[in-house]
Amino acid sequence: MGMTRIRKRVMASGLALAFAISAPVAATADSLADALVSAYNNSGLLTQYRAVLRAADEDVAVALSSLRPVIGWSGSIDYNKTRLKSSSMFFPTTSDGTSVSLGIGLEQLLWDAGKSKLTLEAKKEAVLATREALVGVEQNVLLQAVDAYMSVRSASETVALRQNNVRVITEELRAAKDRFEVGEVTRTDVAQAEARLAAARSNFAQAQGDLVTAQEYFKAAVGRLPGRLSPPPSVPATAKTMSEAKAIAVRNHPDIKKAQHEATAADLAIEITRAATKPTITLNSSIGLEENFDSTNFTKNFGVSLGASGPIYSGGRISALFRQAIANREAARASLLVTTQSVEREVGTAFSNLKVAGAARTAFDQQVRAATVAFRGVREEATLGARTTLDVLNAEQELLNAQASLISARNSEYVASYALLETMGLLTAEHLKLKVQRYDAAAYYNQVKNAPASISKQGQQLERVLQGLGKK
């Protein structure tokens, strides 16, 4: 009867291992949505690319300024001292005088064959391309946050699994020693249990190290260390077929949109180089005032001039720039094709990975159920003397391996679902409906594209925009 109680106690501990993976995790406030919001708000990479976008916005303002008049002023104070000596004078005479001049000039481009307007359009295309690059960065940041979240979840479950395994094998070892004391098993059975316990402790220590690594990865991706993580919600809907996923990606993926804008800008660059061969007509006017302190007289002047200029010979520079623009256009169009093909290939790979991960999760789930039944059977047979301690330990290890594989498979399937969203161009704060203040890429552009002449007023307006974007 005493040995029966020992075996039942060990069997109950072993069954705890079988159901460890299915134990519910207490829900906490630290959800996947919380992690994604923190990643969006804390990402230094997003901050960097937003600044890059604002710099590109300024290029539009710079290009627009070439179509507007340029007004400048100039001023000077001159002091002159003259010494005059002639043959009829014994002593030389000196005279000095101070004069002040002030002038205002205006220069206005009248015609340059559309070069300035084409340059402005090219800069706008560059802004649109940079916006798409920012969307791509946003997708990468959110996908990394999902991966980090699931890595911590997986590592935490593995630690619990390994810790439970140590407890179970400790009970196995204690039972083996009890049975050895009554002569039911040999010293070999005890040694086998001791060896397996040492291996379990090593695996537990490794799992703890993996959890610390996952937590540091979470901190880098999200911007803070994780607390207790709640189970992830259901994955947002994705495409049902690979063809549907590819069609969505071609319409939405930021890399494709970016390449499209770059190709358009390359087309405009050819027209810009063509316009550079045409003459430029400018209007210049000035008004000035000169005052001599040693006289009551002063001078006013006003002038207007119409100028034209154009290239005659530039040493082949303009022709080379034109050929270079053509080559760049061909490269941009080829890049668009390659990018589209690459995105479609990535969609196909992501879709396949999701299917494989789902099949693996289903298979490992079945393996866990079968290994649980097998473990129960071996333990029951061991109580009847039909199985050895090694048989029990092996069945226990098979169940443990199946449970660990199931944890990994669940993690892989979940991350693969979000990876498919990323390849489709849908892994954004807007599509996921995250509760964040989304960065308005057009706000700064709208302020600077028609920048007023007053620097102080513009500075105040931009200050308010940056405050609204959370940069101040």
Secondary structure as UniProt FT lines:
FT   HELIX           2..18
FT   TURN            21..22
FT   HELIX           32..42
FT   HELIX           44..65
FT   TURN            66..67
FT   STRAND          70..84
FT   TURN            87..88
FT   STRAND          93..111
FT   TURN            113..114
FT   HELIX           115..181
FT   TURN            182..183
FT   HELIX           187..222
FT   HELIX           242..252
FT   HELIX           254..275
FT   TURN            276..277
FT   STRAND          280..292
FT   TURN            293..294
FT   STRAND          298..309
FT   TURN            315..316
FT   HELIX           317..383
FT   TURN            384..385
FT   HELIX           389..423
FT   TURN            424..425
FT   HELIX           429..432
FT   HELIX           441..448
FT   TURN            449..450
FT   HELIX           455..468
FT   TURN            469..470
//
